[in-house]
Amino acid sequence: MNTTRILLLALITGFAPFIASAEGKKAPSETPNIVIIMTDDQGYADVGKFGAKGFSTPNLDQMANEGLHFTNWYVPQAVCGASRAGLLTGCYPNRIQMLGAPGPSSRGGISDGELLISEMLRERGYATALFGKWHLGHHQKFLPLQHGFDEYYGLPYSNDMWPYHPGVRHLPMEKRLKRWPHLPMIEGNKIINKEVSPDDQVGLTTSYTEKAVDFITRNRTKPFFLYVAHSMPHVPLFVSEKFKGKSEQGLYGDVIMEIDWSVGQILSALKRFDLADNTLILFTSDNGPWLSYGNHAGSAHPLREGKGTTWEGGQRVPCIVRWPRRIPAGQACHTPAMHIDLFPTIQNIVGGTEPPHQIDGRDITALLTNPGEAKSPHEAYFFYRGDRLEAVRSGKWSLHLNHSYRSLKDQPGNDGIPGPYIQKQTEVTLYDLEKDLSQKRNIAQDYPSVVDRLQGLAKKFDASLRANSRLKGSL
């Protein structure tokens, strides 16, 4: 090969990323790192910026001051597994039949046919890792390494799915294990600890954080996607010695303070390697607080109800996004958005591959970069509990269809033991969330045309979703 041809080949190779960009595919070097931090059962009011009491979250508050916080951010379903499925696929969980919260007896998981954020980003040259709770199937074919992640370390499902569950703690261990087998810790595809103990859970938040910082350190010269899915503050609550007894609120506050420390460690690592300006980092929760656990649960104040319901307290969660290169500092977005919107938004930002099938999320880049003026790309969001559509959010309106829901019977539980729920019933009800955030006053009779419009949207969407759902994940 002569010198001219060698030089020509070098030039072509060197300019390949820019050619890809010119063809509509942003080169990895031009695209941001992506970090998603998700907590478990953290309520809307459990961050300082959102009204936390009895504990502080200085790192999250600083992140909000340097970026954007959403006051109307929603989960696709108010339960662990389904919420995570929606976030990673851009789909309502019902579309992909990923409902509920799979446990150790589950035989199913996320389908190979779904395209996850991790897979889309790996195709664009990103290094990918998940540290924390997975909850999309615990058999090997469903684990993260088979779905776009290069690295995985964490629990396959919720940290209460073990022999120390409050429902079986009164039984001998032999009988406990028939209901809840030992909780495994997994690294890659291998179980590295067959029997996670209470002492092990004390270090969960710290170990996830250390893994996250190490991943950033090792991949600082290439684009990366880091998904940190904390097991806390899902009950049972555990906190390391460095935060034990630090909050006025008690153990729950201690746990949130350690999560805030974790966010600070990740932000510090990004800044240390001069990555912070071009890293899109998002913090949120998988659903509202598990209210029956009382002082071991968070708060959704002033929202109605909590986890496991389609009321605002179950569906609306805190969300903070920071990306100095594109997102103006100190902004608030009051336009509704949802976990399902992350996939198409990230896809647009990085020039990723479109899924080969229908998804439900929409690109909300405009809400991130111009939150004061941008409009929602959705006419409405739809809230399901299990397989049943129960509520619709459109603009300022919240319509609840006729459905039952769980609510505390009397007082909540205490110190890790839950209080009882009872079933209540609601008729078709309409709320103006700009005037009635707590959903106390039903104004359906005052706005019959709004009720008719939203009922029509609900009926049309539900029929379409059921007709176009995909292969069952069988959670």
C-alpha positions in Angstrom: 0.0 0.0 0.0 1.6 3.3 -1.0 1.9 6.4 1.3 -0.9 8.3 -0.4 -3.4 5.5 0.1 -2.3 5.1 3.8 -2.8 8.8 4.4 -6.2 8.7 2.7 -7.3 5.7 4.8 -6.2 7.4 8.0 -8.2 10.5 7.1 -11.3 8.5 6.4 -11.0 6.6 9.6 -10.3 9.7 11.6 -13.3 11.5 10.1 -15.7 8.5 10.4 -17.4 9.8 13.6 -18.1 13.2 11.9 -19.4 11.4 8.7 -21.8 9.4 10.9 -23.0 12.7 12.5 -23.6 14.3 9.2 -25.7 11.3 8.2 -28.0 11.9 11.2 -26.2 9.6 13.7 -24.4 11.6 16.4 -20.9 10.3 17.1 -20.4 8.8 20.6 -17.7 11.5 21.2 -20.4 14.2 20.6 -23.1 12.7 22.8 -23.5 12.9 26.5 -23.0 10.3 29.1 -26.3 9.1 30.6 -26.8 8.4 34.3 -30.1 7.3 35.7 -30.5 7.0 39.5 -33.7 5.3 40.7 -34.8 4.8 44.3 -37.4 2.3 45.5 -40.6 3.6 47.1 -39.3 7.1 47.7 -42.2 9.5 48.0 -42.8 12.7 46.2 -42.0 14.8 49.3 -38.9 12.9 50.2 -36.4 15.4 48.7 -35.6 18.8 50.2 -36.6 20.6 47.0 -40.0 18.8 47.1 -40.7 19.5 50.8 -38.8 16.9 52.9 -39.0 17.4 56.7 -36.7 15.9 59.3 -33.8 15.2 57.0 -31.7 17.1 54.4 -30.7 16.2 50.8 -28.1 18.8 50.0 -26.7 17.0 47.0 -30.1 16.5 45.4 -31.0 20.1 46.1 -27.8 21.3 44.5 -28.4 19.1 41.5 -31.8 20.7 41.2 -30.3 24.2 41.5 -27.8 23.3 38.8 -30.5 21.7 36.6 -34.2 21.1 36.4 -36.8 19.6 38.6 -40.1 18.2 37.4 -43.1 18.9 39.6 -45.4 16.6 37.6 -43.3 13.5 36.8 -45.1 10.2 36.7 -44.4 6.5 36.8 -46.1 4.2 34.3 -47.4 2.0 37.1 -47.1 2.4 40.9 -45.3 -0.9 41.5 -41.7 -1.9 41.3 -41.2 -4.2 38.4 -43.8 -2.6 36.1 -42.4 0.9 36.7 -38.8 -0.2 35.8 -40.1 -2.0 32.6 -41.7 1.2 31.5 -38.6 3.3 32.1 -36.2 1.0 30.2 -38.5 0.2 27.2 -40.5 3.4 26.7 -43.7 1.4 26.9 -46.6 1.2 29.2 -46.0 -2.1 31.1 -49.4 -3.4 29.9 -48.2 -3.2 26.3 -45.4 -5.6 27.0 -47.3 -7.5 29.7 -44.7 -6.7 32.4 -47.1 -6.3 35.3 -46.6 -6.4 39.1 -43.5 -7.1 41.1 -41.9 -10.4 40.3 -40.5 -12.5 43.1 -38.4 -15.6 43.5 -41.2 -17.9 42.3 -41.7 -15.9 39.0 -40.8 -17.9 35.9 -40.9 -15.0 33.4 -39.2 -11.7 32.7 -38.4 -9.1 30.1 -38.8 -10.3 26.5 -35.9 -10.7 24.1 -38.1 -8.8 21.6 -38.0 -5.6 23.6 -35.3 -2.9 22.9 -34.1 -1.4 26.2 -32.3 1.9 26.7 -29.2 -0.1 27.5 -29.3 -2.0 24.2 -29.9 1.1 22.2 -27.0 2.9 23.8 -24.6 0.0 23.5 -25.3 0.0 19.8 -24.1 3.6 19.8 -20.8 2.6 21.4 -21.7 3.3 25.1 -20.3 1.2 27.9 -23.3 0.2 30.1 -23.8 -0.9 33.7 -26.5 -1.5 36.2 -25.7 -1.5 39.9 -28.7 -2.2 42.2 -32.2 -3.8 41.9 -33.2 -5.3 38.5 -36.7 -6.7 39.0 -37.4 -7.7 35.4 -36.9 -11.5 35.9 -34.2 -13.4 37.9 -33.6 -16.4 35.6 -30.4 -15.9 33.6 -32.0 -15.2 30.2 -33.8 -12.2 31.8 -30.8 -10.8 33.6 -29.2 -7.4 32.6 -26.2 -8.9 30.7 -28.7 -10.5 28.3 -30.4 -7.1 27.8 -27.7 -4.6 26.9 -25.7 -4.2 30.1 -22.0 -4.9 30.1 -21.9 -5.1 33.9 -24.4 -5.9 36.6 -24.2 -6.1 40.4 -27.2 -6.2 42.6 -30.4 -7.9 43.8 -32.7 -9.5 41.3 -35.8 -8.3 43.1 -37.0 -6.4 46.2 -34.9 -6.6 49.3 -38.0 -7.8 51.4 -38.4 -10.9 49.3 -36.4 -13.1 51.8 -37.0 -15.2 54.9 -37.0 -12.1 57.1 -40.1 -10.7 55.4 -42.5 -9.3 58.1 -45.2 -11.7 57.0 -43.2 -14.8 58.0 -40.8 -13.6 60.7 -42.9 -15.3 63.4 -42.4 -18.7 61.8 -39.5 -21.1 62.2 -36.9 -20.7 59.4 -37.8 -24.0 57.8 -41.3 -22.7 57.2 -40.2 -19.3 56.2 -38.1 -20.7 53.4 -41.1 -22.4 51.9 -42.6 -18.9 51.3 -39.5 -16.8 50.8 -36.2 -18.5 49.8 -32.9 -16.8 50.6 -32.2 -13.6 48.8 -29.2 -13.8 46.3 -26.7 -11.2 45.3 -25.7 -11.4 41.7 -22.7 -10.2 39.8 -22.8 -10.6 36.0 -24.7 -13.8 35.6 -23.4 -15.5 38.7 -24.8 -15.6 42.3 -21.9 -14.4 44.5 -23.9 -14.6 47.7 -26.6 -17.2 48.1 -27.9 -15.8 51.4 -27.9 -12.0 51.7 -28.1 -11.3 55.4 -29.2 -8.2 57.4 -25.5 -7.3 57.8 -25.1 -7.4 54.0 -28.1 -5.1 53.5 -26.5 -2.5 55.7 -23.9 -2.0 53.0 -26.1 -2.1 49.9 -26.2 1.7 49.2 -22.5 2.0 49.8 -21.6 -0.9 47.6 -23.8 0.2 44.7 -22.2 3.7 45.0 -18.6 2.3 45.0 -19.4 0.2 42.0 -20.9 3.3 40.2 -17.8 5.5 40.9 -15.5 2.8 39.8 -17.4 2.3 36.6 -17.2 6.1 35.9 -13.5 6.0 36.6 -12.8 3.1 34.2 -14.9 4.5 31.4 -14.1 8.2 31.7 -12.6 8.3 28.2 -15.7 6.8 26.4 -19.4 7.5 26.5 -21.2 5.5 29.2 -24.7 4.7 30.5 -24.9 4.1 34.2 -28.1 2.9 35.8 -28.0 3.0 39.6 -31.2 1.4 41.0 -31.0 1.6 44.8 -32.7 -1.1 46.9 -33.6 1.6 49.5 -35.8 3.1 50.8 -37.9 -0.1 50.2 -38.5 -1.9 53.5 -36.8 -3.4 55.3 -34.7 -0.3 55.8 -30.9 -0.6 56.3 -28.3 2.2 56.5 -24.6 2.2 57.0 -23.0 3.4 60.3 -21.9 6.7 58.7 -25.6 7.8 58.5 -27.2 5.8 61.3 -29.0 8.2 63.6 -28.2 11.3 61.6 -31.7 12.5 60.8 -34.4 14.0 63.0 -37.0 11.8 61.2 -35.5 8.5 62.2 -34.3 5.5 60.2 -36.1 6.5 57.0 -34.5 9.9 57.0 -31.1 8.3 57.7 -31.6 6.1 54.6 -32.5 9.0 52.4 -29.5 11.0 53.6 -27.3 8.1 52.6 -28.9 8.0 49.1 -28.3 11.7 48.9 -24.6 11.1 49.8 -24.5 8.5 47.0 -25.8 11.1 44.5 -23.0 13.4 45.8 -20.4 10.7 45.2 -21.5 10.2 41.6 -21.6 13.9 40.9 -18.2 14.4 42.4 -16.7 11.6 40.3 -18.2 13.2 37.1 -16.7 16.6 38.1 -13.4 15.1 39.0 -13.0 13.7 35.5 -14.4 16.8 33.8 -17.5 14.9 32.7 -20.2 16.8 34.6 -21.1 19.4 31.9 -21.8 16.8 29.3 -23.5 14.1 31.4 -27.3 13.9 31.5 -28.0 12.7 35.1 -31.6 12.0 36.2 -32.8 11.1 39.6 -36.3 9.7 40.3 -38.2 7.0 42.2 -40.1 3.9 40.9 -43.4 4.8 42.7 -44.8 6.6 45.7 -44.3 5.6 49.4 -45.5 2.4 51.0 -47.7 4.1 53.5 -48.7 1.1 55.5 -45.2 1.0 57.0 -45.7 4.2 58.9 -42.4 5.6 60.2 -40.5 3.3 57.8 -42.3 4.8 54.8 -41.9 8.1 53.1 -44.3 10.9 52.3 -46.2 12.0 49.3 -47.6 15.1 51.0 -49.8 16.8 49.9 -50.7 14.1 47.3 -53.4 11.5 47.9 -52.6 7.9 48.8 -49.3 6.1 47.9 -47.7 3.1 46.3 -50.0 0.6 44.7 -52.7 3.2 43.8 -53.3 5.3 40.7 -53.9 8.4 42.9 -51.3 11.2 42.6 -49.4 9.9 45.7 -48.8 6.6 44.0 -48.0 7.8 40.5 -46.3 11.1 41.0 -42.6 11.0 42.1 -39.7 13.4 42.4 -37.6 13.9 39.3 -34.4 16.0 38.9 -32.4 16.3 35.7 -29.0 17.9 35.3 -27.1 18.5 32.1 -25.3 21.8 32.1 -24.5 21.7 28.4 -28.1 21.7 27.4 -30.4 22.3 30.5 -30.7 25.8 32.0 -29.9 25.9 35.7 -32.4 26.4 38.5 -35.5 25.7 36.4 -38.8 23.9 37.2 -41.0 22.1 34.7 -44.7 21.9 35.6 -45.7 20.1 32.4 -46.5 16.4 33.0 -43.9 13.8 31.9 -43.4 10.1 32.6 -40.7 7.4 32.8 -41.8 6.1 29.4 -40.6 9.4 27.8 -36.9 8.7 28.7 -36.3 6.1 25.9 -37.4 8.3 23.0 -35.7 11.4 24.5 -32.4 9.6 25.0 -32.7 8.1 21.5 -33.2 11.5 20.0 -30.2 13.0 21.9 -27.7 10.3 20.9 -29.1 9.5 17.5 -30.0 5.9 18.5 -31.9 3.2 16.7 -35.6 3.4 16.7 -37.4 0.4 18.2 -38.8 -2.1 15.7 -42.2 -1.9 17.4 -44.6 0.6 18.9 -43.6 2.4 22.1 -45.7 4.8 24.1 -43.2 7.4 25.2 -42.5 10.7 23.4 -39.4 12.8 23.0 -39.4 15.5 25.8 -36.1 17.1 24.9 -38.0 20.4 24.5 -39.2 20.2 28.1 -35.6 19.7 29.3 -34.1 22.6 27.4 -37.1 25.0 27.4 -39.3 24.0 30.4 -41.1 27.3 30.6 -42.5 27.3 27.1 -42.4 23.8 25.7 -45.6 21.9 25.5 -46.3 18.2 26.3 -46.1 15.9 23.3 -48.9 13.8 24.9 -52.6 14.6 24.9 -52.9 12.4 28.0 -51.2 9.9 30.2 -52.9 6.7 31.3 -52.7 5.1 34.8 -53.2 1.4 35.1 -53.3 -0.8 38.2 -52.5 -4.3 37.0 -54.4 -4.8 33.8 -57.1 -2.2 34.5 -57.1 1.4 33.4 -58.1 3.5 36.3 -57.2 7.1 35.6 -56.2 9.7 33.0 -54.1 12.8 33.3 -54.5 15.5 30.6 -53.3 19.0 31.2 -54.5 20.1 34.6 -57.2 17.5 34.7 -57.2 14.2 36.5 -60.0 11.8 35.8 -60.6 8.7 37.8 -62.8 6.0 36.4 -64.9 3.7 38.6 -62.4 1.5 40.5 -61.5 0.1 43.9 -58.2 1.0 45.6 -56.4 0.2 48.8 -56.2 2.7 51.7 -55.0 2.5 55.3 -57.6 1.0 57.6 -56.6 2.9 60.7 -53.1 3.9 61.7 -50.0 2.8 59.7 -47.6 0.3 61.1 -44.4 1.0 63.0 -40.7 0.0 63.0 -40.9 -2.3 59.9 -44.3 -4.0 60.6 -47.0 -2.8 58.2 -50.5 -1.6 59.2 -53.6 -3.1 57.5 -55.2 -1.8 54.3 -58.9 -1.8 53.4 -60.5 -1.6 50.0 -62.4 1.6 49.0 -64.3 2.4 45.9 -64.4 5.6 43.8 -67.0 6.6 41.2 -66.1 8.6 38.1 -64.4 11.7 39.5 -62.7 14.7 38.1 -60.1 16.9 39.7 -58.4 20.2 38.7 -54.9 19.6 39.9 -53.9 23.2 39.6 -56.5 24.1 42.3 -56.8 20.7 44.1 -53.5 19.0 44.3 -54.8 16.6 47.0 -57.7 15.4 44.9 -60.3 16.2 47.5 -63.1 17.9 45.5 -64.8 16.0 42.8 -65.9 18.5 40.1 -67.2 16.0 37.5 -70.7 17.4 37.5 -69.3 20.9 36.9 -67.4 19.9 33.7 -69.3 17.1 31.9 -67.7 17.9 28.6 -64.2 17.4 30.1 -65.4 14.1 31.7 -66.7 12.9 28.3 -63.5 13.9 26.5 -61.3 12.1 28.9 -63.5 9.0 29.1 -63.3 8.9 25.3 -59.5 9.1 25.3 -59.4 6.4 28.0 -61.7 4.0 26.0 -59.9 4.6 22.8 -56.4 4.1 24.2 -57.3 1.1 26.3 -58.8 -0.7 23.3 -55.8 0.1 21.1 -53.3 -1.0 23.7 -55.1 -4.3 24.3 -55.3 -4.9 20.5 -51.6 -4.2 20.1 -49.9 -5.7 23.2 -46.9 -7.9 22.6 -45.5 -11.2 23.7 -46.1 -11.7 27.4 -43.3 -11.1 29.9 -45.2 -13.2 32.3 -44.2 -11.6 35.6 
